[in-house]
Amino acid sequence: MTKPPRHRLVPTNVAALAVGVSEATIRKWVSRGKITRYGAPNCRSEFDIDELTRIALQRRPCPPRHPH
């Protein structure tokens, strides 16, 4: 997988805010292969904001249906 452009990468704390989860959840998702982590092994983790947006949209609850 190719690395996204620099302007699309955000640090862990921003990734967590974007999806509405904790930083610990972001780290768990990385270990489970749910999201891709960019950055060297001993460097700051970065995440693709486009990938995070897709996850956030999938997690968003559906609005309740109103009877007609």
Helices and strands as residue ranges (DSSP letters): G 6-8, E 9-11, H 12-19, H 23-32, E 46-48, H 49-59
